[in-house]
Amino acid sequence: TLANGSDFMIGGNATIGAQYFKNRIDEVSVWSKALSQSEITELYNGGDPANLDNHSAVANRVGWWRMGDGDTYPTITDHGGSNDGTMTTMGPEDIVPDSP
């Protein structure tokens, strides 16, 4: 759950049945505000995801899931807080560190 207590799915939609994104997802972050254009540019860091611990809006970061970098099946670690996730419909072989 996130700050408001609601469940949060990355790559899935439980409200319309078990539909899942059938590809790879990397570097997901959630913010408590709409980021400005300069904050978005900083986030993408010229195509190489930045270390979000050093982002200018870090105080507004709710969660940051690297999606494989430093994770151990079945847990997706929240590098920005305490909202760790659990992998479903996946196996340990699906963790691919440092995917661009």
N, C-alpha and C positions, 0 to 999 in steps of 0.2 A: 504494500500500500504506500501511497505518497502522503504528503502532509495533510491532505483533507480526508484521509482514511479510505479513499476509493481504490479499488483494484486497478492495476495498470498493466497492460500487456504490450510487449514489443513484438511485432510481427504476427499478431493474432487478433481475432475479433470473436469473443465469446458470446456477444449478444445476438449474433446471427448464425450460431452453430460453430462447430470446430473448424473454422477457416484459418489457415496459416499461410504466411508469406513463404514461398518456396524458393528461397535464394539465401544469400548471406547478408547480414546486417552488421555494420561495424560503427563504433564510436557514437553512441546515442547519449544525448544529454537533454535534460528538462530544466527549464528556467521558470522562475516565478514572475517574470515580466517578458514583454516583447522586446527582443534585442534590437538595438539600433543597427543601421547599415554598417557602421564602423565596428561594432561588436561582433557582427556576423563575419565580416572580413577577417577580424582577429581570430575568430573561432576556426575558420578554414585554413588560415595560415598558409595561403598559397597552394592548397591542395594536400598539405601534410598536416593532419589534425594536431592542434596545439595541445600542450599540457594545460588542461583546464584549471589546475590549481593556481596557475599564474594569470588567468584571464581577468581582465579589468572588471567584469561583472560577477566575479566568483561569489560574492555575497548573495547573489540572486540564483545561484545554481541549486536546484533541488536534488538532482541525481545525475550520475555520469557512469554509464555502463560501457566498458571498452569492448565488450562482446568477444572475449577470447583471450585477450592479452592479460595474462596472470590469473585466468580463471581455471577452476578445477571442476569437472563434471560432478554433479548437476547444477552447480551454483554459478550464477552470473553476478559478480561482485559489483556493488555500487561504490565506485571510487570517490564519490562525492558525499556520501552519507551512509545511512544504515538501511537502505532499501534493497538489499540483495534479492536477486530473483532466482527462480528455479527453472531449468530448461525442461521443456516438454516436447514430445515428438522428436527428440534428438538423442544422439548418443555421444560418447566421448570423442569419437572420430570427427564429429562436426565442429569441434573447437579448432579454429585455424588462427594462430597468433599473427599479429601484424599484417592482417589483410588490408590492402589499400582501399 
